[in-house]
Amino acid sequence: MGQLVSDVTSILNYRDSKKEAANERQKILADMANDEREKTNLVKKTLATQRAKYGASGVSGRSMSTGAVLKRLASETAEPYNEKRKSNIEKLRNTRAKRPNLLQTILDKFDDLVG
């Protein structure tokens, strides 16, 4: 009877841990969406500021060097968010519920019952 209670408990715990993992994944995905919006807004602001500085100094945004500077600014601004995104993806991969192996549990207890 104790084995049955143990198995039912492990199944119920698995269901709870599965729900917790799903909630954690949803939270991480929401954080990633917020980070993406922040990154987009920050890149736009940075590029607009730099373009305004170039415009004030009489430089047009069509030259090769100006385009390279703006591209570099965009990549530098987005870099911390890209690193954070990579770590969030790794967290998503690691948030899993551990599935109980009932057959292995029974086999482990079998030796105790027979022996």
HUCOR-V749109 format. One record per backbone hydrogen bond with DSSP energy under -1.0 kcal/mol. CO is the residue of the C=O (numbers start at 1). NH is the residue of the N-H. Records with the same first field share a line. If there is no record, write none. Layout:
CO: NH + NH
This chain:
1: 5
2: 6
3: 7
4: 8
5: 9
6: 10
7: 11
8: 12
9: 13
10: 14
11: 15
12: 16
13: 17
14: 18
15: 19
16: 20
17: 21
18: 22
19: 23
20: 24
21: 25
22: 26
23: 27
24: 28
25: 29
26: 30
27: 31
28: 32
29: 33
30: 34
31: 35
32: 36
33: 37
34: 38
35: 39
36: 40
37: 41
38: 42
39: 43
40: 44
41: 45
42: 46
43: 47
44: 48
45: 49
46: 50
47: 51
48: 52
49: 53
50: 54
51: 55
52: 56
53: 57
54: 59
63: 67
64: 68
65: 69
66: 70
67: 71
68: 72
69: 73
70: 74
71: 75
72: 76
73: 77
74: 78
75: 79
78: 82
79: 83
80: 84
81: 85
82: 86
83: 87
84: 88
85: 89
86: 90
87: 91
88: 92
89: 93
90: 94
91: 95
94: 96
101: 105
102: 106
103: 107
104: 108
105: 109
106: 110
107: 111
109: 113
110: 114
111: 115
